[in-house]
Structure formats: structure tokens, C-alpha cells
Amino acid sequence: MIDALIFDFDGVIIDNESPDFRTWQETFRHYDAELDRSLWVNAIGAGREAFDIYQHLEDSTGVKRDREAVRLQRRRRYLDLVEASPILPGVMEYILEARCLGLRLGVASSSSRAWVEGHLMRRGLLKHFDCIKAAEDVSRVKPDPELYAAWVAQFGIRPPDAVAIEDSANGVSAAKQAGLFCVAVPNRMTRELPLDQADIRLEALTDMPLGALVERANGRHGGS
């Protein structure tokens, strides 16, 4: 039986991935270059080390840059856009229904704990989660399954008894390698990625109530 619901954070609870790409795209254009979207989207969900954006900028322009200056200039605008981003559709409904169903509730993110918890706190969501696993908690982030394995192990939950909600190919791969039932909910940046590994694909969480999703997940592995 399903005992836990685990959200990815970036692109699942809030859409910070569109502002992230948008502000880097603006930065590249400031230096008369174009950001390769395919390189960007393939690294979504895998942490910053998966794609050296500064090296790509330097390779694209043929000029070494003051990376700290580039970072600070771009990040101010990015953070402003993220702060203005609402919780994505269906997230609050899933959180409340998870509580009604008696499910453990958590986050497994390749981002830092400060990033995840800070945004959850400012949106009044942090209090709802039993456990947050972030980049500092593991030796390898997604697509490695370690984040999800660590989360379910903390509560002694069998992996098939947990549902993961992901938006990227790297995230889906991590959840499935860990043995979880995985729901792909792509956003504007990830909807073109191959998400066939997921057990279910939804365009938004509002497409299926959590209760119906849990019934489907229980049925998939016989409710054992």
C-alpha cells in the first residue's frame, strides 16, 4: 500500500526552471551569444555540476569572463522572478489530501537544503513535510537514486510504497532506479524530454486527484 508522497522541488512545487533558463538566455544574449537549450534541458534535475554554464558561455563567446560578476548580475533578476512564481497547480491540493490519506510527505531535491527550505518556508509550506532530502544529504544527486533511497530508508518504507512526483528525465530515472512509483508532470522546460520511464504522465497535478493516483499506484503492484 502507498505510504508516502515525495515531491521533487524545482519545477514541481514552483516553476523556477523557466526563470532560470530565461535569465541565462538573457545573459548569453548580453554577450552576443545564444544558450544551447538542448544542453540546458538535458541537465535539468541533475544539479549544477551536470552542466558548466560558465564554461559554455566562455566557449560560445571565446572570451574568459569574471564568473562571479556574471553570477551576481544574473542571479538578482532570477531570484526576483522566482519569488514572484506561484505554487504550481494542484500542489497544495495534493499536500492537503496526502494528510487526509495519512501519507508521509516529503521532498527529494538535487538542490541545496537552504534553497528548498527557504522557498517552502516563505510560501508557508515547510510545516507540511515530514522529511526533506537535499544535495547535502547524499554523495550523488539525481539521476542517481540515492536521494529517494535515503528518504524511504529514513521511515522504513518499501520503495514500491512511495510515490515520487518528478518533472525531468533525470528525476524520473532516479525515482525508478530507487524502485518508487513515479508520476511525471513536465513543465514548459521539460515537456519535450523523454519521460517514458514514468508510470504515469500528467500535464498538471490537477488532471488527477491524489486519491485516484494512489488507487492506481496500489493497483500497479497489487496493493501488497
N, C-alpha and C positions, 0 to 999 in steps of 0.2 A: 504494500500500500504506500502511496505517496505521503511522505512525512515532511518534506521541505521544499521550499521555493527559493531559488538562488538567482538573483539578477546580476548580469554584467552591469557596469555603471555607465561608461562613456557610450553614448549613442543609444542606450536602452532606457535609462531613467531620465536623462536630459540629452538633447542633441547638441553636444559640444563639438562633434566631429565636423559638421558643416562650417561653423565659425572657424575651426582650426584650419581646415583646408582653405577657406576663403581668405583668411588673413595671411597665410603663407603665399597664396596665389598673388595677393596684392603686393607682398614684399618682393616676390620674384619680378613682377612687372615694374616695380620701382627701379630695379636694376636691369631693366630691358631684357628680361628672361621669362621663360614660361615654365611653370611647375608641371612635371610629368605626373598626371593624375593617376595613371596605372601603377606607378611605383608607390604613390601615396596610399591608394586604397588597399593594395595588397598587404600593406604593413599595419592596417587598422586592427586594433585589438591585441597587438603583439608587443606593445611598449616602445619607448623611444629608441631603444638600441637596435630595433629591427630596420630602421631606415635613417641614415645620417643626412638630415635635411640640409644642414650647413654645408656639408661636402657636396651635396647635389647642387646647391646654389653656386658654390665656387666652381664646380665643374661646368655648370651651364654658362657662367659669365667669364670664366678664365681668369678670375681675379680672387686673391685671398681677401677675406673680409674680417672685420672686427666682429667676431661672433657674439660677444657679449652685447655690443651695441645693437646688432641686428635683433638679438633675442629680446632686449628690453623694449625696443621700438615696436616690435610686432606684438609682444605679449600684452601690452597695455590695452590695445584695441581688442585683442582676443578675449581678455578677461571681461571687458565691458560687454561684449556680445554674449558671452556665456552667462553672466549674471542676469542678463535680460531674457535668457531662454527659459521657457516654462517647463514644468514636468511634462513628459510626453504622455499622449493619450492612453488611458487605461491603467497607468502605473498605480495611481492612488487607489483605484477600484480593486486591483489585484492585491495590493498590500492589505486593504481592509478585509477583503474576502479570505485571504490567507489566514488572517487572525481568526475569523469566524470558523474556518475549517480546522483550526488547531494546528496549522503547519508552522514549522520553524521557518524563519525568514532571514535571508542573508544577501550579501553581495560578494562576488568574487571578481576582482578587477586587477588588470595589469598596471593600473595607475598607482600613485603613491597613496598611502593612508590619509595624509593631510589633505590631498586633493579630494578624495572621495568623501571623507567625513565632513570636511568643511562645507562642501556643497549640500550634502544631506542635512547638515545642521541648519544652514541658512534657509533651507526650504521646509524646515520642520519635520523632516523625515527620519532623522537619525534614530530617534527613540523607538521606531518600529522594528529595527533589525536586531536579531539575536547575535549575529556574528558577521564581521566584515574581514575578508581576507584580501590583502593588497600586496603590492610588489615587494614590500619589505618582509613579508611573511614566508617567502619561498625563495629558492635558489634560481628557479626558472619560471618566467611568466608564460602566458599563452603564446603559441599553441600548445605548449607543454601542459599536461593535465594536472600539474602539481597544485595549483590554486584550488581546483574543485576537490581533489583528493584530500587536501588538508581541511577543507571546510566540512565535508561529510564525516571525516575521521574524528573531528572535534566532538561531534554529537553521537558518534557510534551509529550513524545512519548508513544503510547499504546504498551504494551509488544508484542502483535502479529505483530507489525510493525517493529520489530527489529530482526535481525539475529545474533545468537551467534555462534562462532566457538570454539569448545572445543576438547580436546584430551583424557579426562579421564571420568570415570563414575561419579565421584563427581562433575565435571564441568557440564556434561550433565544434571545431576539431578538438579543442581542449576538453569540452564537456563530454563529447562522445568517447574520447580516449579514456576519460575517467569513469565511464560507464553510466552517465546520467541520461535521463530522458531530456532531449533538447528541443526547444522551440526557437526558431529563427524569426526575428522581427526586424527586417532590414530597414534602414533609414535612407535618406536621399544619397548618402555617400556610399552605402554598401549594397543597395538593391541589385546591382549588376554583378556582384560577386557570386561564385558558386557556393551555394548553401545546401546542396543536396544531402549532405550528411545528417542534417537536422531531421528529427522525427516529424515535425510539423513546421510549416512556414505560414506566418500570418503577416498581413500588411500592417496591422496595428493590433495591440492587445485588445482593443475594443471589438475586434472581429469575433472573439470567443470568450465567454465568461470563464473565470478561473475554475469554477466548479465543473464545467463541461470539459475543460482541458485536463483536469485531474482524473475525471472518469475515463477519458481517452488514454491517459498515461497508465492508469491502473489496468485497463483492458489490454494494453500493448504487452505487458509482461505478466498477464494472468492474475493481477491483483495479489500476487504472493508476497 
